[in-house]
């Protein structure tokens, strides 16, 4: 009996841990082959491949992102291979299982919940006496009747074989994301999440876990994503794992879901002191900062402690943080969600993901949907459309905000520009992204694609349309961000070049004659620190808006994060030919270092020579340097 275990991943780079767990458990007794596709693959391509592989049994792992596409594949498969047995498993079909059996006539069995033992016993019965009523955790058909067997006790994780050591996976380890679990279960009871249904947390033996990770790293894994719902729930276990990964990473990157408000200070101190920059990424589900909402959905969260954790991690500069929000939770209207968004954005995460509530089968919120007048999609992903405090019109507006948030913040194409706009020109981060999102859709840009320069020209169009002040500073920051978005010297610019050729040559000669006068960003920070206090006081006295008062008063209090050291320009030893080939130069009509250090735009007098150099390091990151133009360099 030949068995194929399959799934439709969201992207090619993803891999399915579930089907590997099933194969690892059953391959000693059965001929099992893995077949992974994506939700973008044409149905006929998937069906054709499965048909040519030939199988007696095909199992599919099902989630909200792939269930509808999987159903299309199954329906075609049964037409051309009516004798094949189709088995479904996974979180999407483990709840409301009778609904799925009745809806999907072409599905023969559903494995409910944790599947290793159930799937193995089902294969034994298919090959043997076919006494399916002996298989706990199974749904099957008996004539026209759907039989739901009682659930199976949870497995001892240390009796399950490793799913990480298949020889056929080795060639792809460095090209795809490796999903890894050190535990199963979640200690929390959040009513919007499936993990709340499974009580308790079970762990794999830590030495076995370390051995599997070393095997993956030795065989070329570049990104390992831990799927534990709360990696740091057990402090000693987490700290030992962090130490092990720091000592053995060899360039591999590790991503974790953590609960930030329970992160112990000693763990944070250890990471700040010992973690190499860039090897850890933290995903933190904040979801909402509205206390009544969190209480209603049974989400215990201390936002003050969470903020301290996020801030300390950010100040170390070692770990990127991805913070999640959910729009549409009960009691969270448009205005309170605005506060939630601003509360979390103020923490400065490298990525802020705005998601919309999914009414997942089996969750408490779906069961109680009528209490809050929820309307939601009938098919996966069951996204909410409205409730008693958030209208569909509000959802539409937040979708616009989400769109520009992804393009302009999470992509990190314009960090200097966006930070300045939020601190100096808009009341809050939410207002910037919302106003821009409304403008974007009003222009019809959501219907067409964009290239890098389009993002800059469209932002400029929006800012001009609203009469944004001090556009010369904004445009200067946009130039800096545009230059930093390239690996090689850009062939074109999106603004009208104003520097005459003779002036360009003159400035380039000055750079060559006085390379020590050019400041790197780190040096510029130190220089600007001496004037920050005075400029902050001036801004508080003369700033044109209350928002600017708040931002200017707080900017000097925020600790500067760890900064990657940029080599001194003189140390690059570049001649005229190298600069001609690998450098761009522009003159900005304000003090760039003053603005980037948090100084008030009202006291940013002067001009700045901006030089960006390409192809001078292994990472192919552009390096930028500044030189004040005017009385500051009169001595030169």
C-alpha positions as CSV (number, residue, x, y, z in Angstrom):
1,X,0.0,0.0,0.0
2,X,1.5,3.3,-1.1
3,X,0.8,6.4,0.9
4,X,1.3,10.0,-0.1
5,X,1.2,12.7,2.6
6,X,0.6,16.1,1.0
7,X,-0.2,19.7,1.8
8,X,-0.6,23.1,0.1
9,X,1.8,25.5,1.7
10,X,1.2,29.3,1.6
11,X,4.6,29.8,-0.2
12,X,7.3,27.6,-1.7
13,X,9.8,28.5,1.0
14,X,7.5,27.1,3.7
15,X,7.6,23.4,4.7
16,X,5.1,21.3,6.5
17,X,6.1,19.9,9.9
18,X,2.8,18.0,10.3
19,X,3.3,15.6,7.4
20,X,6.9,15.0,8.4
21,X,5.7,14.0,11.9
22,X,3.3,11.5,10.4
23,X,5.8,10.0,8.0
24,X,8.5,9.7,10.8
25,X,6.0,7.8,12.9
26,X,4.7,5.4,10.3
27,X,7.5,5.0,7.7
28,X,8.9,1.9,9.4
29,X,5.7,0.0,8.5
30,X,4.5,1.7,5.4
31,X,5.7,3.1,2.1
32,X,5.2,6.9,2.6
33,X,6.1,9.7,0.3
34,X,5.9,13.4,0.9
35,X,4.4,15.8,-1.7
36,X,4.3,19.5,-1.0
37,X,2.7,22.2,-3.2
38,X,1.6,25.8,-2.8
39,X,-1.9,27.4,-2.8
40,X,-0.8,29.3,-6.0
41,X,-0.2,26.1,-7.9
42,X,-2.8,25.3,-10.6
43,X,-5.2,22.5,-9.4
44,X,-4.4,20.4,-12.6
45,X,-0.7,20.6,-12.0
46,X,-1.1,19.3,-8.4
47,X,-3.6,16.5,-9.6
48,X,-1.4,15.5,-12.5
49,X,1.7,15.2,-10.2
50,X,-0.2,13.1,-7.6
51,X,-1.7,10.9,-10.3
52,X,1.7,10.2,-11.8
53,X,3.1,9.3,-8.4
54,X,0.4,6.7,-7.9
55,X,-1.0,6.0,-4.5
56,X,-3.6,3.9,-2.6
57,X,-3.9,6.5,0.1
58,X,-3.5,10.3,0.0
59,X,-3.5,12.4,3.1
60,X,-3.8,16.2,3.2
61,X,-2.9,18.5,6.1
62,X,-5.5,21.3,6.3
63,X,-5.4,24.8,7.6
64,X,-7.5,28.0,7.0
65,X,-5.1,29.2,4.3
66,X,-5.3,26.0,2.2
67,X,-8.6,24.2,2.9
68,X,-10.6,25.6,0.0
69,X,-7.8,25.0,-2.5
70,X,-7.3,21.5,-1.1
71,X,-11.0,20.7,-1.6
72,X,-10.7,21.5,-5.3
73,X,-7.7,19.1,-5.6
74,X,-9.6,16.3,-3.8
75,X,-12.7,16.7,-6.0
76,X,-10.7,16.3,-9.2
77,X,-8.6,13.5,-7.7
78,X,-11.7,11.4,-6.9
79,X,-12.9,11.7,-10.5
80,X,-9.7,10.3,-12.0
81,X,-8.8,8.0,-9.0
82,X,-12.1,6.9,-7.5
83,X,-10.4,4.0,-5.7
84,X,-7.9,6.2,-3.8
85,X,-8.6,6.8,-0.1
86,X,-8.6,10.4,0.9
87,X,-7.7,11.3,4.5
88,X,-7.7,14.8,6.0
89,X,-6.1,16.1,9.1
90,X,-5.0,19.3,10.7
91,X,-6.5,22.1,12.8
92,X,-9.1,23.2,10.2
93,X,-10.9,19.9,10.1
94,X,-10.3,18.9,13.7
95,X,-13.3,21.0,14.8
96,X,-16.8,20.8,13.4
97,X,-15.6,17.5,12.0
98,X,-19.1,16.2,11.2
99,X,-19.7,19.4,9.1
100,X,-16.6,18.5,7.0
101,X,-17.6,14.9,6.6
102,X,-21.1,15.9,5.4
103,X,-19.8,18.7,3.2
104,X,-17.0,16.7,1.5
105,X,-18.4,13.5,0.1
106,X,-15.0,12.7,-1.5
107,X,-13.3,12.5,1.8
108,X,-13.1,9.1,3.4
109,X,-11.5,9.8,6.8
110,X,-10.6,12.7,9.0
111,X,-7.9,12.4,11.7
112,X,-8.9,14.6,14.6
113,X,-6.3,16.4,16.7
114,X,-2.8,15.0,17.3
115,X,-2.3,12.6,14.4
116,X,0.7,10.4,14.6
117,X,-0.8,7.4,16.4
118,X,-4.3,7.8,14.9
119,X,-2.9,7.9,11.4
120,X,-0.7,4.9,11.9
121,X,-3.5,2.8,13.3
122,X,-5.8,3.9,10.5
123,X,-3.2,2.7,7.9
124,X,-3.0,-0.6,9.8
125,X,-6.8,-1.0,9.5
126,X,-6.9,-0.1,5.9
127,X,-4.3,-2.8,5.2
128,X,-5.9,-5.2,7.6
129,X,-9.4,-5.9,8.9
130,X,-10.8,-2.4,8.3
131,X,-12.2,-2.2,11.8
132,X,-12.3,1.6,12.0
133,X,-14.3,1.6,15.2
134,X,-11.1,0.6,17.0
135,X,-9.3,3.8,15.9
136,X,-9.7,6.6,18.5
137,X,-9.5,10.2,17.1
138,X,-11.0,9.2,13.8
139,X,-14.1,10.2,11.7
140,X,-15.2,7.8,9.1
141,X,-18.2,6.7,7.1
142,X,-20.4,3.7,7.6
143,X,-22.7,3.7,4.7
144,X,-24.5,7.0,4.8
145,X,-23.7,7.5,8.5
146,X,-20.8,9.6,9.8
147,X,-19.1,8.0,12.8
148,X,-17.0,10.2,15.2
149,X,-14.8,8.2,17.4
150,X,-13.8,9.5,20.9
151,X,-10.6,11.5,21.1
152,X,-7.2,9.9,21.7
153,X,-5.0,10.6,24.8
154,X,-2.1,12.9,24.2
155,X,1.1,11.2,23.1
156,X,4.3,11.1,25.1
157,X,6.4,13.4,22.9
158,X,9.7,11.6,23.7
159,X,8.3,8.4,22.2
160,X,7.7,10.1,18.8
161,X,10.5,9.8,16.3
162,X,12.3,12.8,14.9
163,X,10.7,14.4,11.8
164,X,13.8,16.5,11.0
165,X,16.2,13.8,9.6
166,X,14.9,12.9,6.2
167,X,17.6,12.6,3.6
168,X,15.4,14.0,0.8
169,X,15.1,17.3,2.8
170,X,18.8,18.0,3.0
171,X,19.2,19.6,-0.5
172,X,16.5,22.2,0.3
173,X,17.3,23.0,3.9
174,X,19.2,26.1,3.1
175,X,16.5,27.4,0.7
176,X,13.4,27.0,2.9
177,X,12.1,27.7,6.3
178,X,12.4,24.8,8.8
179,X,9.6,24.6,11.3
180,X,10.6,23.1,14.6
181,X,8.7,22.4,17.9
182,X,10.2,22.0,21.3
183,X,6.8,21.7,23.0
184,X,3.1,21.3,22.3
185,X,0.2,23.1,24.0
186,X,-0.3,26.5,25.4
187,X,-0.9,27.7,29.0
188,X,-3.2,30.5,28.1
189,X,-6.9,30.7,27.3
190,X,-7.3,33.4,24.6
191,X,-10.8,32.9,23.1
192,X,-9.8,33.8,19.6
193,X,-7.0,31.1,19.4
194,X,-7.2,27.3,18.8
195,X,-4.2,26.8,21.1
196,X,-6.4,27.7,24.1
197,X,-8.4,24.5,23.6
198,X,-5.5,22.2,24.4
199,X,-4.8,22.3,28.2
200,X,-1.2,22.1,29.4
201,X,2.2,22.2,27.8
202,X,4.3,19.1,27.0
203,X,8.0,19.3,26.2
204,X,10.4,17.2,24.2
205,X,13.6,16.2,26.0
206,X,16.0,19.1,25.7
207,X,19.0,16.9,24.7
208,X,17.0,15.4,21.8
209,X,16.0,18.9,20.7
210,X,19.6,20.1,20.7
211,X,20.7,17.1,18.7
212,X,18.0,17.7,16.1
213,X,18.9,21.3,15.8
214,X,22.6,20.5,15.4
215,X,21.7,18.0,12.6
216,X,19.7,20.7,10.8
217,X,22.5,23.3,11.1
218,X,25.2,20.8,10.1
219,X,23.1,20.1,6.9
220,X,22.7,23.7,5.9
221,X,19.6,25.1,7.5
222,X,19.6,28.9,7.4
223,X,16.2,29.8,9.1
224,X,14.6,27.7,11.8
225,X,11.2,28.9,13.0
226,X,10.0,27.5,16.3
227,X,6.3,26.9,16.3
228,X,5.9,26.7,20.1
229,X,3.0,28.9,21.1
230,X,5.0,30.4,24.0
231,X,8.7,29.6,23.7
232,X,9.6,31.3,27.0
233,X,6.9,29.9,29.3
234,X,9.5,27.7,31.0
235,X,12.3,30.0,32.0
236,X,15.1,27.5,32.6
237,X,14.3,25.6,29.4
238,X,14.2,28.8,27.3
239,X,17.4,30.1,28.8
240,X,19.3,26.9,28.2
241,X,18.0,26.8,24.6
242,X,19.1,30.4,24.0
243,X,22.6,29.7,25.3
244,X,22.8,26.6,23.2
245,X,21.7,28.4,20.0
246,X,24.1,31.3,20.7
247,X,27.0,28.8,21.0
248,X,26.1,26.7,18.0
249,X,24.2,29.0,15.5
250,X,26.9,29.2,12.8
251,X,25.0,31.8,10.9
252,X,21.6,30.2,11.2
253,X,18.7,32.5,12.2
254,X,16.0,31.5,14.8
255,X,12.5,32.8,15.1
256,X,10.4,32.4,18.2
257,X,6.9,33.3,19.5
258,X,7.4,34.7,23.0
259,X,5.1,36.2,25.6
260,X,6.9,39.4,26.4
261,X,5.3,40.3,29.8
262,X,6.6,37.1,31.4
263,X,10.2,37.4,30.1
264,X,12.5,37.3,33.1
265,X,15.0,40.1,33.5
266,X,17.9,37.7,33.8
267,X,17.0,36.2,30.4
268,X,16.9,39.7,28.9
269,X,20.2,40.6,30.4
270,X,21.8,37.4,29.1
271,X,20.5,38.0,25.5
272,X,21.5,41.7,25.6
273,X,25.1,40.7,26.6
274,X,25.6,37.5,24.6
275,X,23.3,37.3,21.5
276,X,25.1,38.0,18.3
277,X,23.1,40.7,16.3
278,X,20.7,39.2,13.8
279,X,20.4,35.5,14.8
280,X,17.2,35.8,16.9
281,X,13.8,37.2,15.9
282,X,11.0,37.5,18.4
283,X,7.3,37.4,17.4
284,X,5.1,39.0,20.1
285,X,1.3,38.8,20.0
286,X,0.1,42.0,21.6
287,X,-3.3,41.9,19.8
288,X,-4.9,44.7,21.9
289,X,-4.0,47.1,24.7
290,X,-7.6,47.7,25.6
291,X,-8.1,46.2,29.1
292,X,-11.9,45.4,28.8
293,X,-11.2,43.6,25.5
294,X,-8.3,41.5,27.0
295,X,-10.4,40.6,30.0
296,X,-13.3,39.5,27.9
297,X,-11.2,37.3,25.6
298,X,-9.4,35.8,28.7
299,X,-6.0,37.2,27.6
300,X,-3.9,37.9,30.6
301,X,-1.4,40.6,29.6
302,X,0.6,43.2,31.6
303,X,1.3,45.9,28.9
304,X,3.7,47.8,31.2
305,X,5.9,44.7,31.6
306,X,5.5,43.8,27.9
307,X,6.7,47.4,27.0
308,X,9.7,47.0,29.3
309,X,10.7,43.8,27.6
310,X,10.2,45.1,24.1
311,X,12.1,48.3,24.9
312,X,15.0,46.5,26.5
313,X,15.3,44.1,23.6
314,X,15.2,47.0,21.1
315,X,17.9,48.9,23.0
316,X,20.2,46.0,22.8
317,X,20.0,46.2,19.0
318,X,20.5,42.4,18.8
319,X,17.1,41.0,18.1
320,X,14.4,42.1,15.5
321,X,10.9,42.1,17.0
322,X,7.7,41.4,15.1
323,X,4.6,42.6,17.0
324,X,1.1,41.5,16.1
325,X,-2.2,43.3,16.5
326,X,-5.8,42.0,15.9
327,X,-8.5,44.4,14.7
328,X,-12.0,43.3,15.4
329,X,-11.8,41.9,18.9
330,X,-14.9,42.4,21.2
331,X,-15.3,45.9,22.7
332,X,-12.5,47.3,20.5
333,X,-14.0,50.1,18.4
334,X,-12.2,52.2,15.8
335,X,-11.0,54.8,18.4
336,X,-9.8,52.3,21.0
337,X,-8.0,50.4,18.2
338,X,-6.3,53.7,17.2
339,X,-5.0,53.8,20.8
340,X,-3.9,50.2,20.6
341,X,-2.0,50.8,17.4
342,X,-0.3,53.9,18.7
343,X,0.6,52.2,22.0
344,X,2.3,49.4,20.2
345,X,3.9,51.5,17.4
346,X,5.5,53.7,20.0
347,X,7.6,50.7,21.1
348,X,9.4,50.9,17.7
349,X,9.1,47.3,16.5
350,X,11.0,46.4,13.4
351,X,7.7,45.0,12.1
352,X,4.1,45.7,13.1
353,X,1.6,43.3,11.6
354,X,-2.1,44.3,11.6
355,X,-4.3,41.3,11.3
356,X,-8.1,41.0,11.3
357,X,-9.9,38.7,13.6
358,X,-10.5,35.2,12.2
359,X,-13.5,33.4,13.7
360,X,-11.8,30.0,13.9
361,X,-13.8,26.8,14.3
362,X,-13.7,25.6,17.8
363,X,-12.8,28.9,19.5
364,X,-14.8,30.5,22.2
365,X,-15.3,33.7,20.1
366,X,-16.9,31.8,17.3
367,X,-19.2,30.0,19.7
368,X,-20.2,33.3,21.2
369,X,-20.3,35.3,18.0
370,X,-24.0,36.2,18.3
371,X,-23.3,37.9,21.7
372,X,-21.3,40.6,19.9
373,X,-23.3,40.7,16.6
374,X,-20.3,39.3,14.6
375,X,-20.7,38.9,10.9
376,X,-17.9,36.9,9.2
377,X,-17.0,35.0,6.0
378,X,-18.7,31.6,5.7
379,X,-15.6,30.0,4.3
380,X,-11.9,30.1,5.4
381,X,-10.3,32.2,6.6
382,X,-13.5,33.2,8.4
383,X,-12.4,36.8,8.7
384,X,-14.8,39.1,10.6
385,X,-16.7,41.7,8.6
386,X,-18.3,43.6,11.5
387,X,-19.5,43.5,15.1
388,X,-21.5,45.6,17.4
389,X,-18.8,48.3,17.8
390,X,-16.8,48.1,14.6
391,X,-18.6,48.5,11.3
392,X,-17.6,47.2,7.9
393,X,-16.8,50.8,6.9
394,X,-14.3,50.9,9.8
395,X,-12.8,47.6,8.6
396,X,-12.4,49.0,5.0
397,X,-10.5,52.0,6.4
398,X,-8.3,49.8,8.5
399,X,-7.5,47.7,5.4
400,X,-6.2,50.8,3.7
401,X,-4.0,51.5,6.7
402,X,-2.7,48.0,6.7
403,X,-1.7,48.3,3.0
404,X,0.5,51.3,3.4
405,X,1.8,50.0,6.8
406,X,3.2,47.0,4.9
407,X,4.6,49.1,2.1
408,X,6.2,51.9,4.1
409,X,7.0,50.5,7.5
410,X,7.4,46.8,7.5
411,X,9.3,46.9,4.2
412,X,11.8,49.3,5.8
413,X,12.1,51.3,2.5
414,X,11.8,54.7,4.2
415,X,12.6,54.4,7.9
416,X,14.2,57.9,8.2
417,X,11.3,59.6,6.3
418,X,8.5,57.8,8.1
419,X,9.9,58.3,11.5
420,X,10.3,62.0,10.9
421,X,6.8,62.4,9.5
422,X,5.3,60.6,12.5
423,X,7.3,62.5,15.0
424,X,7.0,66.0,13.5
425,X,4.2,66.3,11.0
426,X,1.3,64.0,12.1
427,X,-0.6,63.7,15.3
428,X,0.2,60.0,15.6
429,X,1.5,57.0,13.7
430,X,-2.1,55.8,13.2
431,X,-3.1,59.1,11.7
432,X,-0.2,59.1,9.2
433,X,-0.9,55.6,7.9
434,X,-4.7,56.1,7.9
435,X,-4.6,59.4,6.0
436,X,-2.1,58.1,3.5
437,X,-4.1,54.9,3.1
438,X,-7.2,56.8,2.4
439,X,-5.4,59.0,-0.1
440,X,-3.8,55.9,-1.8
441,X,-7.1,54.3,-2.4
442,X,-8.6,57.7,-3.5
443,X,-6.0,57.8,-6.3
444,X,-6.8,54.3,-7.4
445,X,-3.3,53.1,-6.7
446,X,-4.5,49.9,-5.1
447,X,-5.5,48.7,-8.5
448,X,-2.0,49.0,-10.1
449,X,1.5,47.8,-9.3
450,X,4.4,49.8,-8.2
451,X,8.2,50.0,-8.5
452,X,10.5,51.4,-5.8
453,X,10.5,55.0,-7.2
454,X,6.6,54.9,-7.3
455,X,6.5,54.5,-3.6
456,X,8.6,57.7,-3.2
457,X,6.7,59.8,-5.8
458,X,3.3,58.7,-4.3
459,X,4.3,59.7,-0.8
460,X,5.5,63.0,-2.1
461,X,2.2,63.5,-3.9
462,X,0.3,62.8,-0.7
463,X,2.4,65.1,1.4
464,X,2.1,68.0,-1.1
465,X,-1.6,67.5,-1.4
466,X,-2.1,68.0,2.3
467,X,0.2,71.0,2.5
468,X,2.9,69.4,4.7
469,X,5.3,71.9,6.1
470,X,9.1,71.8,5.7
471,X,9.0,69.7,2.6
472,X,12.7,70.4,2.0
473,X,13.5,68.3,5.0
474,X,11.1,65.5,4.0
475,X,12.5,65.4,0.5
476,X,16.1,65.3,1.9
477,X,15.2,62.3,4.1
478,X,13.5,60.6,1.1
479,X,16.6,61.0,-0.9
480,X,18.7,59.4,1.8
481,X,16.2,56.5,2.0
482,X,16.1,56.1,-1.7
483,X,19.9,55.9,-1.9
484,X,20.0,53.3,0.9
485,X,17.5,51.0,-0.9
486,X,20.1,50.1,-3.6
487,X,22.9,47.6,-3.6
488,X,24.5,49.3,-6.5
489,X,24.8,53.0,-7.5
490,X,21.3,53.8,-8.7
491,X,21.0,54.5,-12.4
492,X,18.0,56.9,-12.0
493,X,16.5,59.2,-9.5
494,X,12.9,60.2,-9.0
495,X,13.5,63.9,-8.3
496,X,14.8,66.7,-10.5
497,X,18.5,66.8,-10.1
498,X,19.6,70.3,-9.1
499,X,23.3,70.0,-8.5
500,X,25.3,71.4,-11.5
501,X,28.1,69.3,-12.9
502,X,30.8,71.9,-11.8
503,X,29.4,72.0,-8.3
504,X,29.3,68.2,-8.2
505,X,33.0,68.0,-9.2
506,X,33.9,70.7,-6.7
507,X,32.3,68.9,-3.8
508,X,33.8,65.6,-4.9
509,X,37.2,67.1,-4.9
510,X,36.6,68.4,-1.4
511,X,35.7,64.9,-0.3
512,X,38.9,63.5,-1.7
513,X,41.0,66.2,-0.2
514,X,39.4,66.0,3.3
515,X,38.2,62.5,3.8
516,X,38.4,62.8,7.6
517,X,35.8,65.5,7.6
518,X,33.1,63.0,6.6
519,X,31.1,61.6,9.5
520,X,29.6,58.2,9.6
521,X,26.1,57.8,11.2
522,X,27.5,56.6,14.5
523,X,29.9,59.5,14.7
524,X,27.2,61.9,13.7
525,X,25.0,60.7,16.5
526,X,27.8,61.5,19.0
527,X,28.4,65.0,17.5
528,X,24.7,65.8,17.5
529,X,24.2,64.6,21.1
530,X,25.9,67.8,22.3
531,X,23.2,70.0,20.7
532,X,20.2,67.8,21.2
533,X,19.2,69.2,24.7
534,X,19.3,72.8,23.4
535,X,17.3,72.0,20.3
536,X,14.7,70.0,22.3
537,X,14.1,72.9,24.6
538,X,13.8,75.3,21.7
539,X,11.3,72.9,20.0
540,X,9.2,72.7,23.1
541,X,9.0,76.5,23.2
542,X,8.3,77.0,19.5
543,X,6.9,73.8,18.0
544,X,3.8,74.4,15.9
545,X,1.7,71.6,17.2
546,X,1.0,69.7,20.5
547,X,2.1,66.5,18.8
548,X,5.5,68.0,18.0
549,X,5.8,69.1,21.6
550,X,5.2,65.6,22.9
551,X,7.6,64.0,20.4
552,X,10.4,66.5,20.9
553,X,10.1,66.3,24.6
554,X,10.4,62.5,24.7
555,X,12.9,61.9,21.9
556,X,15.9,62.8,24.0
557,X,14.8,60.5,26.7
558,X,14.9,57.4,24.5
559,X,18.1,55.4,24.7
560,X,19.9,55.0,21.4
561,X,20.0,51.3,20.3
562,X,23.1,49.4,19.4
563,X,24.3,50.7,16.1
564,X,26.3,48.7,13.5
565,X,29.7,50.3,13.3
566,X,30.3,52.0,10.0
567,X,33.9,52.2,8.9
568,X,35.4,55.7,8.7
569,X,35.3,57.1,5.2
570,X,39.0,57.7,5.1
571,X,39.6,54.0,5.9
572,X,38.0,53.0,2.6
573,X,40.8,54.7,0.7
574,X,38.7,55.4,-2.4
575,X,40.1,57.4,-5.3
576,X,38.3,59.5,-7.8
577,X,37.6,56.6,-10.2
578,X,36.1,54.5,-7.4
579,X,33.9,57.4,-6.3
580,X,32.7,58.0,-9.8
581,X,31.7,54.3,-10.1
582,X,30.4,53.6,-6.7
583,X,29.2,56.8,-5.0
584,X,26.4,59.3,-5.2
585,X,26.5,62.8,-3.8
586,X,23.9,65.3,-3.0
587,X,23.5,68.6,-1.0
588,X,20.7,68.8,1.5
589,X,19.4,72.3,2.5
590,X,19.4,71.5,6.3
591,X,21.5,69.8,8.9
592,X,20.8,66.1,8.4
593,X,22.7,64.9,11.5
594,X,20.7,67.3,13.6
595,X,17.4,66.0,12.2
596,X,18.4,62.3,12.5
597,X,19.5,62.8,16.1
598,X,16.0,64.0,17.0
599,X,16.7,67.7,16.9
600,X,13.9,70.2,16.0
601,X,13.5,71.1,12.4
602,X,13.3,74.8,13.6
603,X,16.9,74.6,14.5
604,X,18.3,72.6,11.6
605,X,20.1,75.5,9.9
606,X,22.9,74.8,7.5
607,X,23.5,72.5,4.7
608,X,24.7,68.9,4.5
609,X,26.8,67.1,1.9
610,X,25.5,63.6,1.7
611,X,27.7,60.9,0.2
612,X,26.5,57.3,-0.2
613,X,29.0,54.6,-1.2
614,X,28.2,51.2,-2.7
615,X,29.9,47.8,-2.9
616,X,32.3,48.4,0.0
617,X,31.4,45.5,2.3
618,X,30.5,41.8,2.1
619,X,26.9,42.4,3.0
620,X,26.5,44.8,-0.1
621,X,25.0,47.4,2.2
622,X,25.4,51.0,1.1
623,X,27.4,53.2,3.5
624,X,26.5,56.8,4.0
625,X,28.5,59.7,5.2
626,X,27.8,63.4,5.9
627,X,29.7,66.6,6.0
628,X,28.3,69.9,7.2
629,X,28.6,72.7,4.6
630,X,29.0,76.3,5.7
631,X,30.6,77.9,8.7
632,X,31.1,74.6,10.4
633,X,33.9,73.7,8.0
634,X,35.3,77.2,7.4
635,X,38.6,75.9,8.7
636,X,38.8,73.5,5.8
